[in-house]
């Protein structure tokens, strides 16, 4: 298959930048909520390499100041267009950004949701502890938010939910295990 080069003139830079922007938005959307929720060291390396590759693909051999300005302007315009579309269309927002996902309801894990989101029971336990809750049975609701964080609502509404000074952002998952352990399959119900 012969893919056109699009050239490195200013219109070519604009088209390349638009294509790369749209590709990266879709790739991150397909990657899932966890990919943008918290960066580990390998994630940071990938981000830097992707940024360099995207920059090269956007401007080609055009290393002029104007070429860089055009690339950045196109990305900013497209970002604003996407922002407007997601604000005005719930369908577009759901398709592009996704929806929150319930992981625990009334003290029971929803194993199918955890498996689909690639969250282990150890990760969910760590997240609820960060909110000051000791066990799954004490959680009324735990939700994987679209930004990759986990919100926890305890059964006892007067219980602390973490997030105090000096504490990292409560609910962000470490990206260690990507599989559900034996305990995760045994507890809870499908949902």
Secondary structure, DSSP 8 states (H G I E B T S, - for coil): -------SSHHHHHHHHHHHHHHHHHHHHHH-THHHH---HHHHHHHHHHHHHHHHHHHTT--SHHHHHHHHHHHHHHHHHHHHHHHH-HHHHHHHH---EEEEETTEEBHHHHHHTT--HHHHHHHHHHTT---GGGEEEEEE-TTS-EEEEESSTTS-----TTS--TT---S---S--HHHHHSSB--
